[in-house]
Amino acid sequence: MPDREIREPDNSTVDDWFGQKVDEDAEVADWAMKEAGGDEKKAEQLFEARADGEEQYDKAHPRPD
């Protein structure tokens, strides 16, 4: 397989890197805990309903075989 350089267009943006998703999910966790008034079970439900999580990232970025 020849080496190929990956080139992004000059005007491209990246908003779906795993690290970005982790940061976004951390913000959702903080929001969920505040929204739930400290109730961890309720916060977990809110988080699961709103967070993207690793599973969503993996769906959009399958690992090469």
C-alpha positions as a printed Julia matrix, in Angstrom:
65×3 Matrix{Float64}:
   0.0    0.0    0.0
   1.62   3.28  -1.01
   2.06   6.04   1.53
  -0.59   8.68   1.05
  -0.6   12.07   2.65
  -3.95  13.13   4.06
  -4.66  16.73   3.21
  -7.52  18.75   4.64
  -8.99  21.63   2.65
  -7.92  25.08   3.85
 -11.42  25.86   5.11
 -12.05  22.54   6.85
 -12.99  22.17  10.49
 -12.88  19.12  12.67
 -15.46  18.79  15.39
 -15.67  15.06  15.97
 -12.29  14.04  17.37
 -12.57  11.63  20.27
 -10.97  14.12  22.68
 -13.55  16.71  21.74
 -16.35  14.24  22.35
 -14.9   13.38  25.76
 -14.86  17.07  26.69
 -18.43  17.48  25.46
 -19.57  14.44  27.44
 -17.86  15.83  30.57
 -19.87  19.02  30.14
 -23.04  16.95  29.74
 -22.18  15.06  32.94
 -21.79  18.32  34.85
 -25.06  19.6   33.42
 -26.87  16.35  34.25
 -25.72  16.37  37.87
 -26.78  19.98  38.29
 -30.11  19.36  36.54
 -30.77  16.31  38.74
 -30.06  18.28  41.91
 -27.32  15.84  42.94
 -29.44  12.71  42.41
 -26.9   10.37  40.81
 -29.44   7.94  39.33
 -31.42  10.76  37.73
 -28.18  12.38  36.51
 -27.1    9.1   34.93
 -30.4    8.86  33.05
 -30.07  12.44  31.82
 -26.47  11.84  30.81
 -27.25   8.65  28.9
 -30.05  10.4   27.03
 -27.85  13.31  25.94
 -24.19  12.23  25.8
 -22.58  11.03  22.59
 -20.12   8.68  24.25
 -17.53   6.37  22.76
 -20.17   4.22  21.04
 -21.35   7.12  18.87
 -17.77   8.02  18.01
 -16.99   4.42  17.04
 -20.06   4.25  14.77
 -18.83   7.24  12.81
 -15.17   6.19  12.84
 -14.86   2.43  12.31
 -11.37   1.02  12.77
  -9.71  -0.24   9.58
  -9.49  -4.0    9.23
